[in-house]
Amino acid sequence: DYDLIEAISVLSFKVGALPAQLIFDYIVNTADDVPSDQDTAFFVGAGLGKNKKKGDWSVFYKYARIEKDSVVGSINDSDFYGSNRKGHVISLKYSLYDSLQFGTTFFSTDRIDSWAPASPTFGNDRNRESETRLQVDFTLKF
């Protein structure tokens, strides 16, 4: 069961001429049958820059810890591999043109608890217990 309470704080400001953000997101699952060591998720992030037109760039960092029963894993951040994960994400984006953006994201994540043998997401794939990955994206806006 999921009875979620969430608090989000976003602080936006400028660093010189560049827009910047600090973000904190905290969620707790208050359902009665959820153990207290599996009911919490949070992330802390910071971003600098914004991609609007050719030549713009941005960078974003976040640390997240998403316990097993804190949120519904299947609708959580799929690039982070859902719930029962903790780790770091760093993203860099550059606007090649007004409508074309190049981005790269580095993930360094670990499991919080060992995978269950019958995990519906990964089965017995123990390679996913710890992961370091570089993802590259081209985004076309139209």
Backbone torsions as a table, in degrees:
resi	resn	phi	psi	omega
1	ASP	NA	145.6	180.0
2	TYR	-125.9	110.5	171.9
3	ASP	-118.1	93.3	-168.6
4	LEU	-97.5	139.4	170.7
5	ILE	-121.0	128.9	-176.0
6	GLU	-129.1	141.6	174.2
7	ALA	-131.0	128.3	179.7
8	ILE	-124.4	134.8	173.6
9	SER	-124.5	131.4	177.6
10	VAL	-129.1	125.3	177.0
11	LEU	-115.5	115.8	179.5
12	SER	-107.8	138.1	-178.7
13	PHE	-159.8	-177.9	179.7
14	LYS	-115.0	142.7	170.0
15	VAL	-116.0	100.0	-169.5
16	GLY	65.3	-123.3	178.6
17	ALA	-94.9	-3.5	-175.0
18	LEU	-92.0	136.0	173.7
19	PRO	-71.0	144.5	179.9
20	ALA	-138.2	156.9	178.4
21	GLN	-142.9	144.4	166.5
22	LEU	-118.8	133.3	-175.1
23	ILE	-131.2	138.2	172.3
24	PHE	-133.9	126.9	-180.0
25	ASP	-127.7	128.1	-177.5
26	TYR	-132.4	130.6	179.2
27	ILE	-131.9	138.6	172.7
28	VAL	-131.8	136.6	176.5
29	ASN	-92.9	112.9	-175.0
30	THR	-94.2	11.0	178.1
31	ALA	-59.6	143.3	-173.7
32	ASP	-62.3	-34.0	-172.0
33	ASP	-92.5	10.6	-177.6
34	VAL	-98.8	124.2	178.5
35	PRO	-61.1	145.5	-175.8
36	SER	-67.5	-17.3	177.7
37	ASP	-91.7	10.2	179.6
38	GLN	-134.5	14.1	-169.1
39	ASP	-110.3	6.2	-171.2
40	THR	-124.8	142.7	173.9
41	ALA	-137.8	145.4	173.9
42	PHE	-154.8	158.1	167.6
43	PHE	-144.0	146.6	176.4
44	VAL	-120.9	129.2	-178.0
45	GLY	-140.8	160.6	176.8
46	ALA	-144.1	137.0	179.4
47	GLY	-132.5	151.8	178.3
48	LEU	-139.5	130.3	179.8
49	GLY	92.1	168.0	179.0
50	LYS	-153.2	136.8	-177.6
51	ASN	-95.2	106.6	177.7
52	LYS	-122.2	-39.9	-175.6
53	LYS	-140.0	172.0	-178.5
54	LYS	-51.0	133.7	178.7
55	GLY	91.6	-13.2	178.6
56	ASP	-72.6	152.4	178.1
57	TRP	-141.9	162.4	176.1
58	SER	-153.2	156.1	176.1
59	VAL	-136.3	142.4	-179.8
60	PHE	-141.4	138.6	176.6
61	TYR	-126.9	140.9	171.0
62	LYS	-144.8	147.6	168.1
63	TYR	-115.6	130.9	-179.8
64	ALA	-131.0	148.2	171.9
65	ARG	-136.2	115.8	-174.0
66	ILE	-124.5	99.7	-177.3
67	GLU	-69.8	161.8	-168.4
68	LYS	-52.5	-46.1	-176.3
69	ASP	-113.1	24.3	-178.8
70	SER	-79.6	-37.0	178.7
71	VAL	-142.3	167.1	176.3
72	VAL	-72.7	111.4	-174.0
73	GLY	-60.1	-33.6	-176.1
74	SER	-70.6	-19.2	177.9
75	ILE	-112.4	8.7	174.9
76	ASN	-80.0	-178.1	-179.9
77	ASP	-60.0	105.0	-175.4
78	SER	-67.5	-29.4	176.8
79	ASP	-66.5	-23.5	178.3
80	PHE	-90.0	-2.1	-178.5
81	TYR	70.7	38.2	171.5
82	GLY	72.7	-142.3	-177.3
83	SER	-94.4	-179.9	-175.1
84	ASN	62.7	36.3	-178.9
85	ARG	-132.6	154.5	171.5
86	LYS	-144.3	148.3	177.5
87	GLY	159.8	-169.8	-172.5
88	HIS	-115.5	146.4	175.6
89	VAL	-136.0	129.7	176.0
90	ILE	-126.3	126.2	-180.0
91	SER	-120.8	137.6	173.4
92	LEU	-124.4	134.5	178.9
93	LYS	-133.2	144.3	177.8
94	TYR	-138.6	132.7	179.5
95	SER	-88.5	106.6	178.2
96	LEU	-69.8	-37.6	175.0
97	TYR	-141.8	173.0	178.8
98	ASP	-57.0	-34.6	-175.4
99	SER	-109.0	3.9	-179.5
100	LEU	-129.4	124.4	-176.1
101	GLN	-123.8	135.9	173.8
102	PHE	-103.5	135.6	178.8
103	GLY	-141.2	151.6	174.1
104	THR	-138.1	140.5	-178.3
105	THR	-132.6	132.2	178.5
106	PHE	-107.0	128.7	178.6
107	PHE	-116.7	134.7	170.7
108	SER	-134.6	100.6	-173.4
109	THR	-127.9	155.9	176.8
110	ASP	-136.3	156.8	174.2
111	ARG	-75.0	155.8	174.2
112	ILE	-91.8	-52.8	175.1
113	ASP	-110.6	155.5	176.7
114	SER	-60.1	149.9	178.5
115	TRP	-66.5	139.5	173.2
116	ALA	-71.4	143.2	-177.9
117	PRO	-56.5	-30.7	-177.4
118	ALA	-108.4	36.3	-179.8
119	SER	-56.9	123.5	-178.6
120	PRO	-67.5	-18.6	-178.3
121	THR	-87.7	-46.7	-173.1
122	PHE	-123.7	1.0	-178.8
123	GLY	58.0	-129.2	-179.9
124	ASN	-100.1	24.1	-177.1
125	ASP	-74.5	88.8	-176.7
126	ARG	-75.9	-8.8	176.8
127	ASN	-64.5	-22.4	-177.9
128	ARG	-84.6	2.0	179.1
129	GLU	-64.4	-34.6	176.9
130	SER	-139.1	135.7	-177.9
131	GLU	-143.7	140.4	169.7
132	THR	-125.1	124.1	-173.2
133	ARG	-144.3	144.8	172.8
134	LEU	-116.4	124.0	-177.6
135	GLN	-115.4	135.6	-180.0
136	VAL	-118.4	136.3	-178.5
137	ASP	-132.4	141.7	165.5
138	PHE	-115.2	125.6	-178.2
139	THR	-116.8	124.0	178.7
140	LEU	-108.0	121.5	178.3
141	LYS	-99.8	131.1	177.1
142	PHE	-143.3	NA	NA
